[in-house]
């Protein structure tokens, strides 16, 4: 069984050619791969929605993200206890540093 036939109005029959620099092309290809799309489909979605297509994380990055999320939950609980007066304020700078490091790692994974 083959692919179903498209309605005439759904067929993409017009081709638009653009020229990109090597750096621009590399950027588009990287974003498209991270989104699980072809470069043409990535550009099309960006052009018509005005938003960047959702980036899908690789399985390795997804597991790292989940672990970092668990660590972040624990850090947030510790900060909450600190603010409630259940922990010594000596931990404040350590916890805030750890939260910043966690956010930096997450940002690097999502790029």
Gaussian input, Z-matrix of N, CA and C with variables (Angstrom, degrees):
# hf/3-21g

backbone

0 1
 N
 C     1     B1
 C     2     B2     1     A1
 N     3     B3     2     A2     1     D1
 C     4     B4     3     A3     2     D2
 C     5     B5     4     A4     3     D3
 N     6     B6     5     A5     4     D4
 C     7     B7     6     A6     5     D5
 C     8     B8     7     A7     6     D6
 N     9     B9     8     A8     7     D7
 C    10    B10     9     A9     8     D8
 C    11    B11    10    A10     9     D9
 N    12    B12    11    A11    10    D10
 C    13    B13    12    A12    11    D11
 C    14    B14    13    A13    12    D12
 N    15    B15    14    A14    13    D13
 C    16    B16    15    A15    14    D14
 C    17    B17    16    A16    15    D15
 N    18    B18    17    A17    16    D16
 C    19    B19    18    A18    17    D17
 C    20    B20    19    A19    18    D18
 N    21    B21    20    A20    19    D19
 C    22    B22    21    A21    20    D20
 C    23    B23    22    A22    21    D21
 N    24    B24    23    A23    22    D22
 C    25    B25    24    A24    23    D23
 C    26    B26    25    A25    24    D24
 N    27    B27    26    A26    25    D25
 C    28    B28    27    A27    26    D26
 C    29    B29    28    A28    27    D27
 N    30    B30    29    A29    28    D28
 C    31    B31    30    A30    29    D29
 C    32    B32    31    A31    30    D30
 N    33    B33    32    A32    31    D31
 C    34    B34    33    A33    32    D32
 C    35    B35    34    A34    33    D33
 N    36    B36    35    A35    34    D34
 C    37    B37    36    A36    35    D35
 C    38    B38    37    A37    36    D36
 N    39    B39    38    A38    37    D37
 C    40    B40    39    A39    38    D38
 C    41    B41    40    A40    39    D39
 N    42    B42    41    A41    40    D40
 C    43    B43    42    A42    41    D41
 C    44    B44    43    A43    42    D42
 N    45    B45    44    A44    43    D43
 C    46    B46    45    A45    44    D44
 C    47    B47    46    A46    45    D45
 N    48    B48    47    A47    46    D46
 C    49    B49    48    A48    47    D47
 C    50    B50    49    A49    48    D48
 N    51    B51    50    A50    49    D49
 C    52    B52    51    A51    50    D50
 C    53    B53    52    A52    51    D51
 N    54    B54    53    A53    52    D52
 C    55    B55    54    A54    53    D53
 C    56    B56    55    A55    54    D54
 N    57    B57    56    A56    55    D55
 C    58    B58    57    A57    56    D56
 C    59    B59    58    A58    57    D57
 N    60    B60    59    A59    58    D58
 C    61    B61    60    A60    59    D59
 C    62    B62    61    A61    60    D60
 N    63    B63    62    A62    61    D61
 C    64    B64    63    A63    62    D62
 C    65    B65    64    A64    63    D63
 N    66    B66    65    A65    64    D64
 C    67    B67    66    A66    65    D65
 C    68    B68    67    A67    66    D66
 N    69    B69    68    A68    67    D67
 C    70    B70    69    A69    68    D68
 C    71    B71    70    A70    69    D69
 N    72    B72    71    A71    70    D70
 C    73    B73    72    A72    71    D71
 C    74    B74    73    A73    72    D72
 N    75    B75    74    A74    73    D73
 C    76    B76    75    A75    74    D74
 C    77    B77    76    A76    75    D75
 N    78    B78    77    A77    76    D76
 C    79    B79    78    A78    77    D77
 C    80    B80    79    A79    78    D78
 N    81    B81    80    A80    79    D79
 C    82    B82    81    A81    80    D80
 C    83    B83    82    A82    81    D81
 N    84    B84    83    A83    82    D82
 C    85    B85    84    A84    83    D83
 C    86    B86    85    A85    84    D84
 N    87    B87    86    A86    85    D85
 C    88    B88    87    A87    86    D86
 C    89    B89    88    A88    87    D87
 N    90    B90    89    A89    88    D88
 C    91    B91    90    A90    89    D89
 C    92    B92    91    A91    90    D90
 N    93    B93    92    A92    91    D91
 C    94    B94    93    A93    92    D92
 C    95    B95    94    A94    93    D93
 N    96    B96    95    A95    94    D94
 C    97    B97    96    A96    95    D95
 C    98    B98    97    A97    96    D96
 N    99    B99    98    A98    97    D97
 C   100   B100    99    A99    98    D98
 C   101   B101   100   A100    99    D99
 N   102   B102   101   A101   100   D100
 C   103   B103   102   A102   101   D101
 C   104   B104   103   A103   102   D102
 N   105   B105   104   A104   103   D103
 C   106   B106   105   A105   104   D104
 C   107   B107   106   A106   105   D105
 N   108   B108   107   A107   106   D106
 C   109   B109   108   A108   107   D107
 C   110   B110   109   A109   108   D108
 N   111   B111   110   A110   109   D109
 C   112   B112   111   A111   110   D110
 C   113   B113   112   A112   111   D111
 N   114   B114   113   A113   112   D112
 C   115   B115   114   A114   113   D113
 C   116   B116   115   A115   114   D114
 N   117   B117   116   A116   115   D115
 C   118   B118   117   A117   116   D116
 C   119   B119   118   A118   117   D117
 N   120   B120   119   A119   118   D118
 C   121   B121   120   A120   119   D119
 C   122   B122   121   A121   120   D120
 N   123   B123   122   A122   121   D121
 C   124   B124   123   A123   122   D122
 C   125   B125   124   A124   123   D123
 N   126   B126   125   A125   124   D124
 C   127   B127   126   A126   125   D125
 C   128   B128   127   A127   126   D126
 N   129   B129   128   A128   127   D127
 C   130   B130   129   A129   128   D128
 C   131   B131   130   A130   129   D129
 N   132   B132   131   A131   130   D130
 C   133   B133   132   A132   131   D131
 C   134   B134   133   A133   132   D132
 N   135   B135   134   A134   133   D133
 C   136   B136   135   A135   134   D134
 C   137   B137   136   A136   135   D135
 N   138   B138   137   A137   136   D136
 C   139   B139   138   A138   137   D137
 C   140   B140   139   A139   138   D138
 N   141   B141   140   A140   139   D139
 C   142   B142   141   A141   140   D140
 C   143   B143   142   A142   141   D141
 N   144   B144   143   A143   142   D142
 C   145   B145   144   A144   143   D143
 C   146   B146   145   A145   144   D144
 N   147   B147   146   A146   145   D145
 C   148   B148   147   A147   146   D146
 C   149   B149   148   A148   147   D147
 N   150   B150   149   A149   148   D148
 C   151   B151   150   A150   149   D149
 C   152   B152   151   A151   150   D150
 N   153   B153   152   A152   151   D151
 C   154   B154   153   A153   152   D152
 C   155   B155   154   A154   153   D153
 N   156   B156   155   A155   154   D154
 C   157   B157   156   A156   155   D155
 C   158   B158   157   A157   156   D156
 N   159   B159   158   A158   157   D157
 C   160   B160   159   A159   158   D158
 C   161   B161   160   A160   159   D159
 N   162   B162   161   A161   160   D160
 C   163   B163   162   A162   161   D161
 C   164   B164   163   A163   162   D162
 N   165   B165   164   A164   163   D163
 C   166   B166   165   A165   164   D164
 C   167   B167   166   A166   165   D165
 N   168   B168   167   A167   166   D166
 C   169   B169   168   A168   167   D167
 C   170   B170   169   A169   168   D168
 N   171   B171   170   A170   169   D169
 C   172   B172   171   A171   170   D170
 C   173   B173   172   A172   171   D171
 N   174   B174   173   A173   172   D172
 C   175   B175   174   A174   173   D173
 C   176   B176   175   A175   174   D174
 N   177   B177   176   A176   175   D175
 C   178   B178   177   A177   176   D176
 C   179   B179   178   A178   177   D177
 N   180   B180   179   A179   178   D178
 C   181   B181   180   A180   179   D179
 C   182   B182   181   A181   180   D180
 N   183   B183   182   A182   181   D181
 C   184   B184   183   A183   182   D182
 C   185   B185   184   A184   183   D183
 N   186   B186   185   A185   184   D184
 C   187   B187   186   A186   185   D185
 C   188   B188   187   A187   186   D186
 N   189   B189   188   A188   187   D187
 C   190   B190   189   A189   188   D188
 C   191   B191   190   A190   189   D189
 N   192   B192   191   A191   190   D190
 C   193   B193   192   A192   191   D191
 C   194   B194   193   A193   192   D192
 N   195   B195   194   A194   193   D193
 C   196   B196   195   A195   194   D194
 C   197   B197   196   A196   195   D195
 N   198   B198   197   A197   196   D196
 C   199   B199   198   A198   197   D197
 C   200   B200   199   A199   198   D198
 N   201   B201   200   A200   199   D199
 C   202   B202   201   A201   200   D200
 C   203   B203   202   A202   201   D201
 N   204   B204   203   A203   202   D202
 C   205   B205   204   A204   203   D203
 C   206   B206   205   A205   204   D204
 N   207   B207   206   A206   205   D205
 C   208   B208   207   A207   206   D206
 C   209   B209   208   A208   207   D207
 N   210   B210   209   A209   208   D208
 C   211   B211   210   A210   209   D209
 C   212   B212   211   A211   210   D210
 N   213   B213   212   A212   211   D211
 C   214   B214   213   A213   212   D212
 C   215   B215   214   A214   213   D213
 N   216   B216   215   A215   214   D214
 C   217   B217   216   A216   215   D215
 C   218   B218   217   A217   216   D216
 N   219   B219   218   A218   217   D217
 C   220   B220   219   A219   218   D218
 C   221   B221   220   A220   219   D219
 N   222   B222   221   A221   220   D220
 C   223   B223   222   A222   221   D221
 C   224   B224   223   A223   222   D222
 N   225   B225   224   A224   223   D223
 C   226   B226   225   A225   224   D224
 C   227   B227   226   A226   225   D225
 N   228   B228   227   A227   226   D226
 C   229   B229   228   A228   227   D227
 C   230   B230   229   A229   228   D228
 N   231   B231   230   A230   229   D229
 C   232   B232   231   A231   230   D230
 C   233   B233   232   A232   231   D231
 N   234   B234   233   A233   232   D232
 C   235   B235   234   A234   233   D233
 C   236   B236   235   A235   234   D234
 N   237   B237   236   A236   235   D235
 C   238   B238   237   A237   236   D236
 C   239   B239   238   A238   237   D237
 N   240   B240   239   A239   238   D238
 C   241   B241   240   A240   239   D239
 C   242   B242   241   A241   240   D240
 N   243   B243   242   A242   241   D241
 C   244   B244   243   A243   242   D242
 C   245   B245   244   A244   243   D243
 N   246   B246   245   A245   244   D244
 C   247   B247   246   A246   245   D245
 C   248   B248   247   A247   246   D246
 N   249   B249   248   A248   247   D247
 C   250   B250   249   A249   248   D248
 C   251   B251   250   A250   249   D249
 N   252   B252   251   A251   250   D250
 C   253   B253   252   A252   251   D251
 C   254   B254   253   A253   252   D252
 N   255   B255   254   A254   253   D253
 C   256   B256   255   A255   254   D254
 C   257   B257   256   A256   255   D255
 N   258   B258   257   A257   256   D256
 C   259   B259   258   A258   257   D257
 C   260   B260   259   A259   258   D258
 N   261   B261   260   A260   259   D259
 C   262   B262   261   A261   260   D260
 C   263   B263   262   A262   261   D261
 N   264   B264   263   A263   262   D262
 C   265   B265   264   A264   263   D263
 C   266   B266   265   A265   264   D264
 N   267   B267   266   A266   265   D265
 C   268   B268   267   A267   266   D266
 C   269   B269   268   A268   267   D267
 N   270   B270   269   A269   268   D268
 C   271   B271   270   A270   269   D269
 C   272   B272   271   A271   270   D270
 N   273   B273   272   A272   271   D271
 C   274   B274   273   A273   272   D272
 C   275   B275   274   A274   273   D273
 N   276   B276   275   A275   274   D274
 C   277   B277   276   A276   275   D275
 C   278   B278   277   A277   276   D276
 N   279   B279   278   A278   277   D277
 C   280   B280   279   A279   278   D278
 C   281   B281   280   A280   279   D279
 N   282   B282   281   A281   280   D280
 C   283   B283   282   A282   281   D281
 C   284   B284   283   A283   282   D282
 N   285   B285   284   A284   283   D283
 C   286   B286   285   A285   284   D284
 C   287   B287   286   A286   285   D285
 N   288   B288   287   A287   286   D286
 C   289   B289   288   A288   287   D287
 C   290   B290   289   A289   288   D288
 N   291   B291   290   A290   289   D289
 C   292   B292   291   A291   290   D290
 C   293   B293   292   A292   291   D291
 N   294   B294   293   A293   292   D292
 C   295   B295   294   A294   293   D293
 C   296   B296   295   A295   294   D294
 N   297   B297   296   A296   295   D295
 C   298   B298   297   A297   296   D296
 C   299   B299   298   A298   297   D297
 N   300   B300   299   A299   298   D298
 C   301   B301   300   A300   299   D299
 C   302   B302   301   A301   300   D300
 N   303   B303   302   A302   301   D301
 C   304   B304   303   A303   302   D302
 C   305   B305   304   A304   303   D303
 N   306   B306   305   A305   304   D304
 C   307   B307   306   A306   305   D305
 C   308   B308   307   A307   306   D306
 N   309   B309   308   A308   307   D307
 C   310   B310   309   A309   308   D308
 C   311   B311   310   A310   309   D309
 N   312   B312   311   A311   310   D310
 C   313   B313   312   A312   311   D311
 C   314   B314   313   A313   312   D312
 N   315   B315   314   A314   313   D313
 C   316   B316   315   A315   314   D314
 C   317   B317   316   A316   315   D315
 N   318   B318   317   A317   316   D316
 C   319   B319   318   A318   317   D317
 C   320   B320   319   A319   318   D318
 N   321   B321   320   A320   319   D319
 C   322   B322   321   A321   320   D320
 C   323   B323   322   A322   321   D321
 N   324   B324   323   A323   322   D322
 C   325   B325   324   A324   323   D323
 C   326   B326   325   A325   324   D324
 N   327   B327   326   A326   325   D325
 C   328   B328   327   A327   326   D326
 C   329   B329   328   A328   327   D327
 N   330   B330   329   A329   328   D328
 C   331   B331   330   A330   329   D329
 C   332   B332   331   A331   330   D330

   B1=1.4473
   B2=1.5247
   B3=1.3060
   B4=1.4577
   B5=1.5092
   B6=1.2956
   B7=1.4552
   B8=1.5225
   B9=1.3410
   B10=1.4669
   B11=1.5349
   B12=1.3134
   B13=1.4630
   B14=1.5218
   B15=1.3338
   B16=1.4629
   B17=1.5183
   B18=1.3164
   B19=1.4562
   B20=1.5249
   B21=1.2970
   B22=1.4662
   B23=1.5360
   B24=1.3424
   B25=1.4764
   B26=1.5283
   B27=1.3384
   B28=1.4612
   B29=1.5285
   B30=1.3170
   B31=1.4677
   B32=1.5225
   B33=1.2937
   B34=1.4677
   B35=1.5260
   B36=1.3222
   B37=1.4572
   B38=1.5234
   B39=1.3252
   B40=1.4622
   B41=1.5216
   B42=1.3199
   B43=1.4605
   B44=1.5228
   B45=1.3337
   B46=1.4578
   B47=1.5198
   B48=1.3089
   B49=1.4602
   B50=1.5241
   B51=1.3230
   B52=1.4587
   B53=1.5256
   B54=1.2821
   B55=1.4627
   B56=1.5167
   B57=1.3255
   B58=1.4601
   B59=1.5168
   B60=1.3330
   B61=1.4538
   B62=1.5181
   B63=1.3167
   B64=1.4592
   B65=1.5222
   B66=1.3364
   B67=1.4696
   B68=1.5293
   B69=1.3348
   B70=1.4641
   B71=1.5293
   B72=1.3270
   B73=1.4645
   B74=1.5211
   B75=1.3365
   B76=1.4703
   B77=1.5247
   B78=1.3257
   B79=1.4595
   B80=1.5278
   B81=1.3326
   B82=1.4721
   B83=1.5200
   B84=1.3271
   B85=1.4664
   B86=1.5258
   B87=1.3402
   B88=1.4645
   B89=1.5252
   B90=1.3419
   B91=1.4643
   B92=1.5292
   B93=1.3307
   B94=1.4690
   B95=1.5236
   B96=1.3382
   B97=1.4649
   B98=1.5180
   B99=1.3379
   B100=1.4648
   B101=1.5242
   B102=1.3344
   B103=1.4593
   B104=1.5202
   B105=1.3321
   B106=1.4605
   B107=1.5198
   B108=1.3271
   B109=1.4649
   B110=1.5219
   B111=1.3245
   B112=1.4644
   B113=1.5269
   B114=1.3318
   B115=1.4674
   B116=1.5410
   B117=1.3462
   B118=1.4658
   B119=1.5388
   B120=1.3238
   B121=1.4711
   B122=1.5177
   B123=1.3440
   B124=1.4669
   B125=1.5251
   B126=1.3316
   B127=1.4721
   B128=1.5260
   B129=1.3348
   B130=1.4578
   B131=1.5311
   B132=1.3292
   B133=1.4703
   B134=1.5194
   B135=1.3264
   B136=1.4630
   B137=1.5253
   B138=1.3292
   B139=1.4648
   B140=1.5261
   B141=1.3247
   B142=1.4569
   B143=1.5222
   B144=1.3249
   B145=1.4674
   B146=1.5212
   B147=1.3389
   B148=1.4602
   B149=1.5134
   B150=1.3347
   B151=1.4633
   B152=1.5170
   B153=1.3139
   B154=1.4613
   B155=1.5203
   B156=1.3339
   B157=1.4680
   B158=1.5250
   B159=1.3137
   B160=1.4550
   B161=1.5190
   B162=1.3202
   B163=1.4597
   B164=1.5154
   B165=1.3087
   B166=1.4643
   B167=1.5232
   B168=1.3013
   B169=1.4559
   B170=1.5122
   B171=1.3216
   B172=1.4553
   B173=1.5254
   B174=1.3330
   B175=1.4695
   B176=1.5287
   B177=1.3407
   B178=1.4706
   B179=1.5134
   B180=1.3442
   B181=1.4570
   B182=1.5172
   B183=1.3306
   B184=1.4639
   B185=1.5263
   B186=1.3302
   B187=1.4681
   B188=1.5308
   B189=1.3302
   B190=1.4655
   B191=1.5237
   B192=1.3201
   B193=1.4578
   B194=1.5255
   B195=1.3422
   B196=1.4726
   B197=1.5267
   B198=1.3264
   B199=1.4723
   B200=1.5166
   B201=1.3420
   B202=1.4602
   B203=1.5273
   B204=1.3104
   B205=1.4658
   B206=1.5304
   B207=1.3326
   B208=1.4674
   B209=1.5267
   B210=1.3337
   B211=1.4650
   B212=1.5290
   B213=1.3451
   B214=1.4608
   B215=1.5184
   B216=1.3190
   B217=1.4664
   B218=1.5298
   B219=1.3332
   B220=1.4656
   B221=1.5240
   B222=1.3286
   B223=1.4647
   B224=1.5232
   B225=1.3279
   B226=1.4635
   B227=1.5270
   B228=1.3244
   B229=1.4657
   B230=1.5235
   B231=1.3376
   B232=1.4656
   B233=1.5251
   B234=1.3407
   B235=1.4664
   B236=1.5260
   B237=1.3221
   B238=1.4686
   B239=1.5274
   B240=1.3283
   B241=1.4725
   B242=1.5200
   B243=1.3193
   B244=1.4624
   B245=1.5313
   B246=1.3195
   B247=1.4644
   B248=1.5196
   B249=1.3181
   B250=1.4647
   B251=1.5281
   B252=1.3336
   B253=1.4558
   B254=1.5141
   B255=1.3230
   B256=1.4642
   B257=1.5293
   B258=1.3320
   B259=1.4683
   B260=1.5150
   B261=1.3102
   B262=1.4574
   B263=1.5284
   B264=1.3218
   B265=1.4661
   B266=1.5218
   B267=1.3202
   B268=1.4623
   B269=1.5305
   B270=1.3121
   B271=1.4634
   B272=1.5318
   B273=1.3257
   B274=1.4587
   B275=1.5222
   B276=1.3206
   B277=1.4699
   B278=1.5252
   B279=1.3240
   B280=1.4725
   B281=1.5332
   B282=1.3281
   B283=1.4585
   B284=1.5280
   B285=1.3324
   B286=1.4610
   B287=1.5262
   B288=1.3234
   B289=1.4700
   B290=1.5150
   B291=1.3389
   B292=1.4582
   B293=1.5326
   B294=1.3227
   B295=1.4594
   B296=1.5287
   B297=1.3361
   B298=1.4649
   B299=1.5260
   B300=1.3130
   B301=1.4666
   B302=1.5234
   B303=1.3185
   B304=1.4611
   B305=1.5272
   B306=1.3216
   B307=1.4603
   B308=1.5284
   B309=1.3368
   B310=1.4743
   B311=1.5245
   B312=1.3322
   B313=1.4688
   B314=1.5235
   B315=1.3273
   B316=1.4609
   B317=1.5233
   B318=1.3363
   B319=1.4540
   B320=1.5238
   B321=1.3282
   B322=1.4710
   B323=1.5364
   B324=1.3247
   B325=1.4592
   B326=1.5155
   B327=1.3207
   B328=1.4542
   B329=1.5164
   B330=1.3087
   B331=1.4676
   B332=1.4886
   A1=107.92
   A2=116.95
   A3=122.43
   A4=112.53
   A5=113.85
   A6=120.87
   A7=109.40
   A8=118.16
   A9=119.07
   A10=111.07
   A11=116.53
   A12=120.89
   A13=110.05
   A14=115.37
   A15=121.01
   A16=110.00
   A17=114.76
   A18=120.13
   A19=107.50
   A20=117.69
   A21=122.38
   A22=111.10
   A23=117.26
   A24=119.84
   A25=112.55
   A26=118.63
   A27=122.36
   A28=113.01
   A29=117.62
   A30=121.05
   A31=109.66
   A32=115.21
   A33=121.15
   A34=107.42
   A35=115.61
   A36=119.59
   A37=112.61
   A38=117.48
   A39=121.82
   A40=108.76
   A41=115.95
   A42=120.70
   A43=108.76
   A44=116.28
   A45=122.73
   A46=107.17
   A47=116.07
   A48=120.32
   A49=109.73
   A50=116.28
   A51=121.15
   A52=108.14
   A53=115.17
   A54=120.07
   A55=108.44
   A56=115.61
   A57=122.43
   A58=109.10
   A59=115.43
   A60=118.48
   A61=107.52
   A62=117.09
   A63=120.23
   A64=110.43
   A65=116.74
   A66=120.25
   A67=111.70
   A68=116.96
   A69=119.82
   A70=110.60
   A71=115.84
   A72=119.62
   A73=111.04
   A74=116.76
   A75=120.08
   A76=110.70
   A77=116.71
   A78=121.05
   A79=110.69
   A80=116.31
   A81=120.29
   A82=110.41
   A83=117.00
   A84=120.69
   A85=110.40
   A86=117.87
   A87=121.05
   A88=111.60
   A89=116.75
   A90=119.94
   A91=110.42
   A92=116.56
   A93=120.11
   A94=110.97
   A95=117.17
   A96=120.27
   A97=110.93
   A98=116.85
   A99=120.36
   A100=111.06
   A101=117.01
   A102=121.23
   A103=112.49
   A104=116.87
   A105=120.40
   A106=112.37
   A107=116.28
   A108=120.91
   A109=110.09
   A110=115.60
   A111=119.39
   A112=107.18
   A113=117.92
   A114=119.10
   A115=112.60
   A116=117.38
   A117=120.46
   A118=111.29
   A119=116.70
   A120=119.59
   A121=111.42
   A122=117.19
   A123=120.56
   A124=109.74
   A125=116.60
   A126=121.10
   A127=110.00
   A128=117.43
   A129=122.01
   A130=110.47
   A131=116.90
   A132=119.63
   A133=110.74
   A134=117.29
   A135=120.80
   A136=110.52
   A137=116.72
   A138=120.64
   A139=111.98
   A140=117.65
   A141=120.21
   A142=114.72
   A143=118.14
   A144=119.33
   A145=111.72
   A146=116.60
   A147=120.36
   A148=113.07
   A149=116.58
   A150=120.92
   A151=110.02
   A152=114.60
   A153=119.08
   A154=108.85
   A155=118.08
   A156=119.88
   A157=110.41
   A158=115.69
   A159=121.55
   A160=110.71
   A161=115.09
   A162=120.25
   A163=108.43
   A164=115.45
   A165=120.76
   A166=107.01
   A167=115.83
   A168=120.17
   A169=110.41
   A170=115.70
   A171=119.28
   A172=108.46
   A173=118.72
   A174=119.91
   A175=112.93
   A176=117.02
   A177=120.12
   A178=109.49
   A179=116.87
   A180=120.00
   A181=111.44
   A182=117.26
   A183=120.32
   A184=110.48
   A185=117.67
   A186=118.98
   A187=110.35
   A188=117.38
   A189=120.28
   A190=110.39
   A191=115.57
   A192=120.40
   A193=110.81
   A194=116.87
   A195=120.21
   A196=110.92
   A197=116.97
   A198=119.86
   A199=110.90
   A200=116.44
   A201=119.50
   A202=111.03
   A203=116.49
   A204=119.75
   A205=110.34
   A206=116.74
   A207=120.60
   A208=110.33
   A209=116.13
   A210=120.62
   A211=109.12
   A212=115.79
   A213=120.04
   A214=112.39
   A215=116.68
   A216=120.62
   A217=109.61
   A218=116.40
   A219=120.20
   A220=111.38
   A221=116.94
   A222=119.88
   A223=111.13
   A224=116.07
   A225=119.24
   A226=111.84
   A227=116.97
   A228=120.25
   A229=110.54
   A230=116.77
   A231=120.11
   A232=110.61
   A233=117.16
   A234=120.55
   A235=109.93
   A236=116.46
   A237=120.36
   A238=110.67
   A239=117.02
   A240=120.29
   A241=110.83
   A242=116.27
   A243=120.79
   A244=109.93
   A245=116.87
   A246=120.81
   A247=111.85
   A248=117.25
   A249=120.90
   A250=111.51
   A251=116.89
   A252=121.09
   A253=113.90
   A254=117.45
   A255=120.97
   A256=112.55
   A257=116.88
   A258=121.27
   A259=109.20
   A260=116.22
   A261=121.23
   A262=109.27
   A263=117.14
   A264=121.25
   A265=111.92
   A266=118.13
   A267=121.32
   A268=110.71
   A269=117.10
   A270=121.57
   A271=112.91
   A272=117.53
   A273=121.04
   A274=113.20
   A275=117.78
   A276=119.50
   A277=111.25
   A278=117.19
   A279=120.81
   A280=110.02
   A281=116.52
   A282=120.58
   A283=111.65
   A284=116.74
   A285=119.64
   A286=111.28
   A287=116.82
   A288=120.89
   A289=111.61
   A290=116.18
   A291=120.44
   A292=111.72
   A293=116.98
   A294=120.20
   A295=111.14
   A296=116.78
   A297=120.37
   A298=110.28
   A299=117.24
   A300=120.75
   A301=110.66
   A302=116.72
   A303=120.43
   A304=110.59
   A305=118.05
   A306=121.50
   A307=110.78
   A308=117.21
   A309=120.81
   A310=110.56
   A311=116.87
   A312=121.26
   A313=109.95
   A314=117.33
   A315=120.56
   A316=111.28
   A317=116.94
   A318=120.40
   A319=111.37
   A320=116.93
   A321=119.88
   A322=110.86
   A323=117.25
   A324=120.55
   A325=111.78
   A326=116.97
   A327=120.47
   A328=113.06
   A329=119.01
   A330=121.32
   A331=111.60
   D1=125.86
   D2=-178.19
   D3=-88.99
   D4=-176.30
   D5=177.51
   D6=-68.71
   D7=139.74
   D8=179.47
   D9=-65.22
   D10=146.68
   D11=-179.56
   D12=-72.53
   D13=139.94
   D14=178.51
   D15=-81.87
   D16=150.60
   D17=171.68
   D18=-66.26
   D19=154.73
   D20=-176.57
   D21=-56.89
   D22=-40.33
   D23=-178.00
   D24=-73.31
   D25=-15.49
   D26=179.43
   D27=-92.60
   D28=-9.13
   D29=-178.21
   D30=-74.96
   D31=136.48
   D32=177.59
   D33=-93.02
   D34=101.17
   D35=-175.99
   D36=-111.04
   D37=-12.15
   D38=-179.96
   D39=-97.30
   D40=132.25
   D41=179.24
   D42=-113.87
   D43=132.86
   D44=177.69
   D45=-117.18
   D46=125.79
   D47=-179.84
   D48=-104.57
   D49=134.77
   D50=175.45
   D51=-128.41
   D52=156.48
   D53=176.79
   D54=-109.19
   D55=135.03
   D56=179.56
   D57=-123.38
   D58=152.07
   D59=170.48
   D60=-74.27
   D61=167.81
   D62=178.29
   D63=-59.51
   D64=-42.73
   D65=179.78
   D66=-64.18
   D67=-42.30
   D68=177.99
   D69=-62.32
   D70=-44.09
   D71=179.05
   D72=-62.33
   D73=-43.99
   D74=178.44
   D75=-59.05
   D76=-41.36
   D77=179.61
   D78=-63.08
   D79=-47.35
   D80=-179.92
   D81=-62.22
   D82=-45.01
   D83=-179.19
   D84=-62.59
   D85=-43.03
   D86=179.35
   D87=-62.70
   D88=-45.98
   D89=178.38
   D90=-63.05
   D91=-42.81
   D92=-178.80
   D93=-62.85
   D94=-45.35
   D95=178.81
   D96=-61.82
   D97=-42.45
   D98=-179.64
   D99=-65.77
   D100=-26.24
   D101=179.55
   D102=-92.10
   D103=-4.74
   D104=-178.76
   D105=71.99
   D106=32.72
   D107=-177.25
   D108=-127.59
   D109=166.77
   D110=170.72
   D111=-80.15
   D112=156.97
   D113=177.87
   D114=-56.40
   D115=-40.32
   D116=-179.80
   D117=-63.07
   D118=-44.89
   D119=178.96
   D120=-66.95
   D121=-35.33
   D122=178.38
   D123=-64.05
   D124=-47.18
   D125=179.48
   D126=-62.53
   D127=-42.80
   D128=-179.68
   D129=-60.28
   D130=-47.17
   D131=-178.91
   D132=-65.24
   D133=-41.51
   D134=179.06
   D135=-63.71
   D136=-41.66
   D137=-177.87
   D138=-66.67
   D139=-41.17
   D140=-173.66
   D141=-89.58
   D142=-21.80
   D143=178.39
   D144=-103.31
   D145=-21.62
   D146=-177.62
   D147=79.05
   D148=0.04
   D149=-179.68
   D150=-118.03
   D151=153.82
   D152=174.56
   D153=-71.59
   D154=134.28
   D155=175.10
   D156=-59.45
   D157=151.24
   D158=-177.95
   D159=-62.19
   D160=131.62
   D161=177.87
   D162=-86.36
   D163=126.53
   D164=177.72
   D165=-96.12
   D166=131.71
   D167=-179.12
   D168=-80.36
   D169=148.50
   D170=174.40
   D171=-67.36
   D172=159.69
   D173=179.86
   D174=-55.81
   D175=-36.98
   D176=179.10
   D177=-65.87
   D178=-48.75
   D179=180.00
   D180=-64.68
   D181=-34.81
   D182=179.18
   D183=-64.08
   D184=-42.20
   D185=179.37
   D186=-69.26
   D187=-37.60
   D188=175.44
   D189=-62.20
   D190=-42.69
   D191=179.35
   D192=-60.09
   D193=-44.75
   D194=179.84
   D195=-62.17
   D196=-42.72
   D197=179.37
   D198=-64.83
   D199=-43.12
   D200=178.27
   D201=-64.20
   D202=-34.88
   D203=177.41
   D204=-63.32
   D205=-42.11
   D206=178.61
   D207=-62.38
   D208=-42.61
   D209=178.47
   D210=-62.29
   D211=-42.47
   D212=179.87
   D213=-61.85
   D214=-39.28
   D215=177.74
   D216=-60.17
   D217=-45.58
   D218=179.19
   D219=-63.81
   D220=-40.71
   D221=178.34
   D222=-63.25
   D223=-42.84
   D224=178.98
   D225=-63.01
   D226=-37.47
   D227=176.99
   D228=-65.10
   D229=-39.17
   D230=178.83
   D231=-65.69
   D232=-41.61
   D233=178.32
   D234=-63.81
   D235=-39.72
   D236=178.22
   D237=-61.26
   D238=-43.14
   D239=178.12
   D240=-66.29
   D241=-36.06
   D242=177.73
   D243=-62.06
   D244=-46.11
   D245=179.81
   D246=-68.02
   D247=-27.42
   D248=178.30
   D249=-80.79
   D250=-3.91
   D251=178.23
   D252=84.92
   D253=13.63
   D254=-179.19
   D255=-89.51
   D256=-11.70
   D257=176.71
   D258=-124.35
   D259=156.26
   D260=177.98
   D261=-68.21
   D262=143.49
   D263=178.88
   D264=-66.97
   D265=-9.88
   D266=177.30
   D267=-63.66
   D268=-23.56
   D269=-179.34
   D270=-80.63
   D271=-13.21
   D272=-173.32
   D273=-56.82
   D274=-51.81
   D275=-177.07
   D276=-65.47
   D277=-35.52
   D278=178.50
   D279=-65.20
   D280=-47.30
   D281=-178.35
   D282=-65.15
   D283=-41.70
   D284=179.01
   D285=-65.35
   D286=-37.71
   D287=176.11
   D288=-63.96
   D289=-41.09
   D290=178.50
   D291=-66.56
   D292=-39.49
   D293=177.42
   D294=-63.23
   D295=-41.41
   D296=178.90
   D297=-65.10
   D298=-42.63
   D299=178.95
   D300=-62.55
   D301=-42.02
   D302=178.62
   D303=-61.29
   D304=-45.00
   D305=179.72
   D306=-63.50
   D307=-39.10
   D308=178.95
   D309=-63.00
   D310=-41.94
   D311=179.44
   D312=-65.05
   D313=-44.27
   D314=178.54
   D315=-61.11
   D316=-42.35
   D317=178.19
   D318=-61.58
   D319=-39.72
   D320=178.59
   D321=-66.09
   D322=-37.80
   D323=178.60
   D324=-66.87
   D325=-33.40
   D326=-175.91
   D327=-86.14
   D328=-6.58
   D329=178.63
   D330=-76.75

